[in-house]
Amino acid sequence: MGKRKQIRLHQVRENVKSNIVESLELPIDIMYGAVIITATGRGQVLVENYKGIIEYTQEKIRLQTKTCQVTIQGTNLLVEYYTNEEMKITGCIQGILYGP
């Protein structure tokens, strides 16, 4: 199959998936596996749908998600707990960055 046909087929699949999600009013995170980040003030971040930890220091925690990398920056950062589905990070959160 040619490269153009593969790209077009991928676009059609994404459009169909998007239409199904919208028409059934499904949460986007379920269909796409999107990362969900919930920040509570500057002291706590809950991350759902991550794949793994890439880097872990007191100043930076970098995570791999299905679609990108997420970096939590701050001071005295600590992974308070983690499961296969979610992770709780505490400390003084200074920023949340999304990368490739």
N, CA, C and O atoms as a GROMACS GRO file, in nm:
protein
  400
    1MET      N    1   0.085  -0.116   0.000
    1MET     CA    2   0.000   0.000   0.000
    1MET      C    3   0.090   0.123   0.000
    1MET      O    4   0.191   0.128   0.071
    2GLY      N    5   0.053   0.223  -0.081
    2GLY     CA    6   0.132   0.344  -0.093
    2GLY      C    7   0.124   0.430   0.032
    2GLY      O    8   0.030   0.419   0.111
    3LYS      N    9   0.225   0.514   0.048
    3LYS     CA   10   0.232   0.602   0.166
    3LYS      C   11   0.110   0.694   0.175
    3LYS      O   12   0.056   0.714   0.284
    4ARG      N   13   0.066   0.750   0.062
    4ARG     CA   14  -0.050   0.839   0.062
    4ARG      C   15  -0.176   0.766   0.104
    4ARG      O   16  -0.258   0.820   0.179
    5LYS      N   17  -0.193   0.642   0.057
    5LYS     CA   18  -0.311   0.564   0.095
    5LYS      C   19  -0.310   0.532   0.244
    5LYS      O   20  -0.414   0.533   0.308
    6GLN      N   21  -0.191   0.504   0.299
    6GLN     CA   22  -0.181   0.476   0.442
    6GLN      C   23  -0.218   0.599   0.524
    6GLN      O   24  -0.291   0.589   0.623
    7ILE      N   25  -0.169   0.715   0.482
    7ILE     CA   26  -0.201   0.839   0.553
    7ILE      C   27  -0.350   0.866   0.546
    7ILE      O   28  -0.412   0.901   0.647
    8ARG      N   29  -0.408   0.851   0.428
    8ARG     CA   30  -0.551   0.876   0.410
    8ARG      C   31  -0.634   0.778   0.493
    8ARG      O   32  -0.732   0.818   0.555
    9LEU      N   33  -0.596   0.651   0.494
    9LEU     CA   34  -0.665   0.549   0.573
    9LEU      C   35  -0.659   0.584   0.722
    9LEU      O   36  -0.758   0.569   0.793
   10HIS      N   37  -0.544   0.630   0.768
   10HIS     CA   38  -0.528   0.670   0.908
   10HIS      C   39  -0.622   0.788   0.939
   10HIS      O   40  -0.685   0.790   1.045
   11GLN      N   41  -0.630   0.885   0.850
   11GLN     CA   42  -0.718   1.001   0.870
   11GLN      C   43  -0.865   0.959   0.876
   11GLN      O   44  -0.941   1.008   0.960
   12VAL      N   45  -0.903   0.868   0.790
   12VAL     CA   46  -1.042   0.819   0.789
   12VAL      C   47  -1.073   0.748   0.920
   12VAL      O   48  -1.179   0.769   0.978
   13ARG      N   49  -0.981   0.664   0.967
   13ARG     CA   50  -1.001   0.594   1.094
   13ARG      C   51  -1.016   0.691   1.210
   13ARG      O   52  -1.103   0.674   1.295
   14GLU      N   53  -0.932   0.794   1.213
   14GLU     CA   54  -0.939   0.893   1.319
   14GLU      C   55  -1.071   0.970   1.313
   14GLU      O   56  -1.129   1.000   1.417
   15ASN      N   57  -1.118   1.002   1.193
   15ASN     CA   58  -1.246   1.071   1.179
   15ASN      C   59  -1.362   0.984   1.227
   15ASN      O   60  -1.452   1.033   1.295
   16VAL      N   61  -1.359   0.856   1.193
   16VAL     CA   62  -1.463   0.764   1.238
   16VAL      C   63  -1.461   0.753   1.390
   16VAL      O   64  -1.566   0.760   1.454
   17LYS      N   65  -1.342   0.736   1.447
   17LYS     CA   66  -1.330   0.727   1.592
   17LYS      C   67  -1.381   0.854   1.659
   17LYS      O   68  -1.452   0.847   1.760
   18SER      N   69  -1.345   0.968   1.605
   18SER     CA   70  -1.390   1.096   1.659
   18SER      C   71  -1.542   1.108   1.654
   18SER      O   72  -1.605   1.154   1.749
   19ASN      N   73  -1.602   1.067   1.542
   19ASN     CA   74  -1.748   1.072   1.528
   19ASN      C   75  -1.818   0.980   1.627
   19ASN      O   76  -1.922   1.016   1.682
   20ILE      N   77  -1.762   0.863   1.650
   20ILE     CA   78  -1.820   0.769   1.745
   20ILE      C   79  -1.814   0.827   1.887
   20ILE      O   80  -1.911   0.823   1.961
   21VAL      N   81  -1.698   0.882   1.922
   21VAL     CA   82  -1.681   0.941   2.056
   21VAL      C   83  -1.782   1.053   2.077
   21VAL      O   84  -1.846   1.060   2.182
   22GLU      N   85  -1.797   1.140   1.978
   22GLU     CA   86  -1.891   1.252   1.991
   22GLU      C   87  -2.036   1.205   1.996
   22GLU      O   88  -2.113   1.251   2.081
   23SER      N   89  -2.074   1.113   1.908
   23SER     CA   90  -2.214   1.072   1.902
   23SER      C   91  -2.256   0.991   2.025
   23SER      O   92  -2.370   1.001   2.069
   24LEU      N   93  -2.166   0.913   2.080
   24LEU     CA   94  -2.198   0.835   2.200
   24LEU      C   95  -2.166   0.910   2.328
   24LEU      O   96  -2.191   0.861   2.439
   25GLU      N   97  -2.111   1.031   2.313
   25GLU     CA   98  -2.074   1.115   2.426
   25GLU      C   99  -1.983   1.041   2.524
   25GLU      O  100  -2.001   1.047   2.645
   26LEU      N  101  -1.884   0.970   2.467
   26LEU     CA  102  -1.788   0.898   2.549
   26LEU      C  103  -1.677   0.992   2.595
   26LEU      O  104  -1.644   1.088   2.525
   27PRO      N  105  -1.621   0.967   2.713
   27PRO     CA  106  -1.507   1.048   2.756
   27PRO      C  107  -1.388   1.028   2.661
   27PRO      O  108  -1.357   0.915   2.624
   28ILE      N  109  -1.324   1.136   2.624
   28ILE     CA  110  -1.213   1.130   2.529
   28ILE      C  111  -1.099   1.045   2.583
   28ILE      O  112  -1.035   0.972   2.508
   29ASP      N  113  -1.072   1.053   2.714
   29ASP     CA  114  -0.960   0.978   2.770
   29ASP      C  115  -0.978   0.828   2.755
   29ASP      O  116  -0.879   0.755   2.744
   30ILE      N  117  -1.102   0.779   2.755
   30ILE     CA  118  -1.125   0.636   2.740
   30ILE      C  119  -1.092   0.591   2.597
   30ILE      O  120  -1.024   0.490   2.578
   31MET      N  121  -1.140   0.664   2.498
   31MET     CA  122  -1.118   0.623   2.359
   31MET      C  123  -0.975   0.644   2.312
   31MET      O  124  -0.922   0.563   2.236
   32TYR      N  125  -0.912   0.750   2.356
   32TYR     CA  126  -0.779   0.783   2.306
   32TYR      C  127  -0.668   0.753   2.405
   32TYR      O  128  -0.550   0.763   2.370
   33GLY      N  129  -0.702   0.718   2.526
   33GLY     CA  130  -0.600   0.693   2.627
   33GLY      C  131  -0.527   0.820   2.667
   33GLY      O  132  -0.410   0.815   2.704
   34ALA      N  133  -0.595   0.933   2.660
   34ALA     CA  134  -0.532   1.062   2.689
   34ALA      C  135  -0.492   1.071   2.835
   34ALA      O  136  -0.559   1.017   2.923
   35VAL      N  137  -0.382   1.140   2.859
   35VAL     CA  138  -0.337   1.163   2.995
   35VAL      C  139  -0.432   1.263   3.062
   35VAL      O  140  -0.478   1.359   3.000
   36ILE      N  141  -0.462   1.238   3.189
   36ILE     CA  142  -0.544   1.328   3.268
   36ILE      C  143  -0.458   1.378   3.383
   36ILE      O  144  -0.406   1.299   3.461
   37ILE      N  145  -0.445   1.510   3.392
   37ILE     CA  146  -0.364   1.569   3.498
   37ILE      C  147  -0.454   1.660   3.581
   37ILE      O  148  -0.517   1.752   3.530
   38THR      N  149  -0.459   1.631   3.710
   38THR     CA  150  -0.540   1.711   3.802
   38THR      C  151  -0.446   1.774   3.904
   38THR      O  152  -0.385   1.704   3.986
   39ALA      N  153  -0.435   1.906   3.899
   39ALA     CA  154  -0.351   1.978   3.995
   39ALA      C  155  -0.439   2.035   4.104
   39ALA      O  156  -0.541   2.098   4.076
   40THR      N  157  -0.400   2.012   4.229
   40THR     CA  158  -0.471   2.068   4.343
   40THR      C  159  -0.377   2.170   4.406
   40THR      O  160  -0.283   2.135   4.479
   41GLY      N  161  -0.404   2.297   4.378
   41GLY     CA  162  -0.315   2.402   4.425
   41GLY      C  163  -0.176   2.384   4.366
   41GLY      O  164  -0.161   2.338   4.253
   42ARG      N  165  -0.076   2.421   4.442
   42ARG     CA  166   0.063   2.406   4.397
   42ARG      C  167   0.131   2.288   4.464
   42ARG      O  168   0.249   2.263   4.443
   43GLY      N  169   0.055   2.214   4.545
   43GLY     CA  170   0.119   2.110   4.624
   43GLY      C  171   0.094   1.968   4.582
   43GLY      O  172   0.155   1.877   4.638
   44GLN      N  173   0.006   1.945   4.485
   44GLN     CA  174  -0.028   1.807   4.451
   44GLN      C  175  -0.073   1.796   4.307
   44GLN      O  176  -0.147   1.880   4.257
   45VAL      N  177  -0.028   1.690   4.240
   45VAL     CA  178  -0.069   1.659   4.104
   45VAL      C  179  -0.105   1.512   4.098
   45VAL      O  180  -0.029   1.427   4.144
   46LEU      N  181  -0.220   1.482   4.039
   46LEU     CA  182  -0.262   1.345   4.015
   46LEU      C  183  -0.256   1.321   3.865
   46LEU      O  184  -0.318   1.394   3.788
   47VAL      N  185  -0.181   1.220   3.822
   47VAL     CA  186  -0.164   1.189   3.680
   47VAL      C  187  -0.227   1.053   3.653
   47VAL      O  188  -0.194   0.953   3.718
   48GLU      N  189  -0.318   1.050   3.556
   48GLU     CA  190  -0.383   0.925   3.516
   48GLU      C  191  -0.345   0.893   3.372
   48GLU      O  192  -0.319   0.983   3.292
   49ASN      N  193  -0.343   0.766   3.337
   49ASN     CA  194  -0.313   0.717   3.202
   49ASN      C  195  -0.169   0.745   3.160
   49ASN      O  196  -0.145   0.787   3.047
   50TYR      N  197  -0.075   0.722   3.249
   50TYR     CA  198   0.066   0.733   3.211
   50TYR      C  199   0.120   0.593   3.183
   50TYR      O  200   0.061   0.493   3.224
   51LYS      N  201   0.232   0.586   3.112
   51LYS     CA  202   0.291   0.456   3.079
   51LYS      C  203   0.410   0.423   3.167
   51LYS      O  204   0.431   0.308   3.204
   52GLY      N  205   0.490   0.525   3.200
   52GLY     CA  206   0.607   0.498   3.282
   52GLY      C  207   0.682   0.624   3.321
   52GLY      O  208   0.656   0.732   3.270
   53ILE      N  209   0.776   0.605   3.415
   53ILE     CA  210   0.859   0.715   3.462
   53ILE      C  211   0.989   0.714   3.383
   53ILE      O  212   1.057   0.611   3.377
   54ILE      N  213   1.023   0.827   3.322
   54ILE     CA  214   1.147   0.840   3.246
   54ILE      C  215   1.258   0.898   3.332
   54ILE      O  216   1.372   0.853   3.326
   55GLU      N  217   1.224   0.999   3.413
   55GLU     CA  218   1.322   1.068   3.496
   55GLU      C  219   1.255   1.105   3.627
   55GLU      O  220   1.139   1.146   3.630
   56TYR      N  221   1.330   1.091   3.737
   56TYR     CA  222   1.273   1.120   3.868
   56TYR      C  223   1.379   1.183   3.957
   56TYR      O  224   1.471   1.115   4.003
   57THR      N  225   1.366   1.314   3.982
   57THR     CA  226   1.451   1.384   4.077
   57THR      C  227   1.360   1.470   4.165
   57THR      O  228   1.238   1.473   4.144
   58GLN      N  229   1.418   1.538   4.262
   58GLN     CA  230   1.337   1.625   4.348
   58GLN      C  231   1.291   1.750   4.275
   58GLN      O  232   1.198   1.817   4.320
   59GLU      N  233   1.355   1.781   4.161
   59GLU     CA  234   1.319   1.901   4.084
   59GLU      C  235   1.239   1.870   3.958
   59GLU      O  236   1.177   1.960   3.901
   60LYS      N  237   1.240   1.745   3.913
   60LYS     CA  238   1.174   1.712   3.786
   60LYS      C  239   1.131   1.566   3.786
   60LYS      O  240   1.207   1.476   3.820
   61ILE      N  241   1.006   1.546   3.744
   61ILE     CA  242   0.956   1.410   3.721
   61ILE      C  243   0.902   1.408   3.580
   61ILE      O  244   0.806   1.479   3.547
   62ARG      N  245   0.964   1.325   3.495
   62ARG     CA  246   0.924   1.318   3.354
   62ARG      C  247   0.858   1.183   3.330
   62ARG      O  248   0.914   1.078   3.363
   63LEU      N  249   0.738   1.188   3.271
   63LEU     CA  250   0.658   1.068   3.249
   63LEU      C  251   0.631   1.047   3.100
   63LEU      O  252   0.621   1.143   3.024
   64GLN      N  253   0.620   0.922   3.061
   64GLN     CA  254   0.580   0.888   2.925
   64GLN      C  255   0.432   0.856   2.927
   64GLN      O  256   0.386   0.777   3.010
   65THR      N  257   0.357   0.918   2.834
   65THR     CA  258   0.216   0.885   2.819
   65THR      C  259   0.200   0.821   2.681
   65THR      O  260   0.298   0.801   2.609
   66LYS      N  261   0.080   0.789   2.645
   66LYS     CA  262   0.056   0.726   2.515
   66LYS      C  263   0.092   0.819   2.399
   66LYS      O  264   0.140   0.774   2.296
   67THR      N  265   0.069   0.949   2.417
   67THR     CA  266   0.087   1.042   2.306
   67THR      C  267   0.203   1.139   2.322
   67THR      O  268   0.247   1.198   2.223
   68CYS      N  269   0.255   1.158   2.444
   68CYS     CA  270   0.361   1.256   2.463
   68CYS      C  271   0.433   1.230   2.595
   68CYS      O  272   0.403   1.134   2.667
   69GLN      N  273   0.529   1.318   2.625
   69GLN     CA  274   0.594   1.316   2.756
   69GLN      C  275   0.542   1.434   2.836
   69GLN      O  276   0.516   1.541   2.782
   70VAL      N  277   0.528   1.414   2.966
   70VAL     CA  278   0.483   1.518   3.056
   70VAL      C  279   0.590   1.536   3.163
   70VAL      O  280   0.636   1.439   3.223
   71THR      N  281   0.629   1.661   3.186
   71THR     CA  282   0.730   1.692   3.287
   71THR      C  283   0.667   1.777   3.395
   71THR      O  284   0.608   1.882   3.368
   72ILE      N  285   0.680   1.732   3.519
   72ILE     CA  286   0.636   1.808   3.635
   72ILE      C  287   0.763   1.870   3.694
   72ILE      O  288   0.857   1.798   3.728
   73GLN      N  289   0.766   2.003   3.705
   73GLN     CA  290   0.883   2.071   3.759
   73GLN      C  291   0.847   2.135   3.892
   73GLN      O  292   0.733   2.178   3.912
   74GLY      N  293   0.944   2.140   3.983
   74GLY     CA  294   0.921   2.202   4.112
   74GLY      C  295   1.034   2.176   4.207
   74GLY      O  296   1.147   2.150   4.166
   75THR      N  297   1.004   2.182   4.336
   75THR     CA  298   1.103   2.152   4.439
   75THR      C  299   1.044   2.051   4.536
   75THR      O  300   0.922   2.046   4.558
   76ASN      N  301   1.132   1.971   4.593
   76ASN     CA  302   1.091   1.867   4.689
   76ASN      C  303   0.983   1.775   4.632
   76ASN      O  304   0.892   1.734   4.705
   77LEU      N  305   0.992   1.744   4.503
   77LEU     CA  306   0.892   1.658   4.441
   77LEU      C  307   0.907   1.515   4.491
   77LEU      O  308   1.018   1.465   4.511
   78LEU      N  309   0.794   1.451   4.511
   78LEU     CA  310   0.791   1.315   4.562
   78LEU      C  311   0.674   1.241   4.500
   78LEU      O  312   0.562   1.292   4.496
   79VAL      N  313   0.700   1.121   4.450
   79VAL     CA  314   0.591   1.035   4.405
   79VAL      C  315   0.537   0.968   4.531
   79VAL      O  316   0.598   0.875   4.586
   80GLU      N  317   0.424   1.017   4.576
   80GLU     CA  318   0.365   0.966   4.700
   80GLU      C  319   0.316   0.823   4.684
   80GLU      O  320   0.335   0.740   4.772
   81TYR      N  321   0.251   0.796   4.570
   81TYR     CA  322   0.213   0.659   4.537
   81TYR      C  323   0.191   0.649   4.387
   81TYR      O  324   0.170   0.750   4.319
   82TYR      N  325   0.195   0.527   4.336
   82TYR     CA  326   0.162   0.503   4.195
   82TYR      C  327   0.106   0.363   4.180
   82TYR      O  328   0.142   0.270   4.251
   83THR      N  329   0.016   0.352   4.084
   83THR     CA  330  -0.041   0.223   4.045
   83THR      C  331  -0.025   0.214   3.893
   83THR      O  332   0.037   0.300   3.831
   84ASN      N  333  -0.080   0.112   3.834
   84ASN     CA  334  -0.077   0.100   3.688
   84ASN      C  335  -0.160   0.209   3.621
   84ASN      O  336  -0.137   0.241   3.504
   85GLU      N  337  -0.256   0.266   3.693
   85GLU     CA  338  -0.347   0.363   3.633
   85GLU      C  339  -0.317   0.508   3.670
   85GLU      O  340  -0.339   0.598   3.589
   86GLU      N  341  -0.265   0.532   3.792
   86GLU     CA  342  -0.248   0.670   3.835
   86GLU      C  343  -0.126   0.688   3.924
   86GLU      O  344  -0.068   0.592   3.976
   87MET      N  345  -0.089   0.815   3.941
   87MET     CA  346   0.027   0.851   4.022
   87MET      C  347  -0.002   0.982   4.093
   87MET      O  348  -0.058   1.074   4.033
   88LYS      N  349   0.037   0.991   4.220
   88LYS     CA  350   0.021   1.115   4.296
   88LYS      C  351   0.159   1.172   4.324
   88LYS      O  352   0.245   1.106   4.382
   89ILE      N  353   0.178   1.298   4.281
   89ILE     CA  354   0.304   1.368   4.302
   89ILE      C  355   0.278   1.485   4.396
   89ILE      O  356   0.184   1.561   4.377
   90THR      N  357   0.362   1.497   4.499
   90THR     CA  358   0.350   1.609   4.591
   90THR      C  359   0.480   1.688   4.593
   90THR      O  360   0.583   1.641   4.544
   91GLY      N  361   0.473   1.807   4.648
   91GLY     CA  362   0.588   1.897   4.655
   91GLY      C  363   0.542   2.036   4.617
   91GLY      O  364   0.422   2.065   4.616
   92CYS      N  365   0.636   2.122   4.587
   92CYS     CA  366   0.602   2.258   4.542
   92CYS      C  367   0.605   2.257   4.389
   92CYS      O  368   0.712   2.264   4.329
   93ILE      N  369   0.489   2.248   4.326
   93ILE     CA  370   0.478   2.237   4.181
   93ILE      C  371   0.496   2.375   4.119
   93ILE      O  372   0.425   2.469   4.153
   94GLN      N  373   0.593   2.386   4.028
   94GLN     CA  374   0.619   2.512   3.960
   94GLN      C  375   0.574   2.512   3.815
   94GLN      O  376   0.552   2.618   3.757
   95GLY      N  377   0.560   2.394   3.756
   95GLY     CA  378   0.516   2.390   3.618
   95GLY      C  379   0.488   2.249   3.570
   95GLY      O  380   0.540   2.151   3.623
   96ILE      N  381   0.404   2.242   3.468
   96ILE     CA  382   0.371   2.117   3.400
   96ILE      C  383   0.394   2.141   3.252
   96ILE      O  384   0.330   2.228   3.192
   97LEU      N  385   0.485   2.064   3.193
   97LEU     CA  386   0.522   2.083   3.053
   97LEU      C  387   0.487   1.958   2.972
   97LEU      O  388   0.500   1.846   3.019
   98TYR      N  389   0.442   1.981   2.850
   98TYR     CA  390   0.412   1.873   2.756
   98TYR      C  391   0.516   1.876   2.645
   98TYR      O  392   0.544   1.982   2.590
   99GLY      N  393   0.573   1.760   2.614
   99GLY     CA  394   0.674   1.753   2.508
   99GLY      C  395   0.645   1.641   2.412
   99GLY      O  396   0.546   1.569   2.426
  100PRO      N  397   0.731   1.628   2.316
  100PRO     CA  398   0.711   1.524   2.213
  100PRO      C  399   0.724   1.383   2.266
  100PRO      O  400   0.709   1.287   2.191
   0.00000   0.00000   0.00000
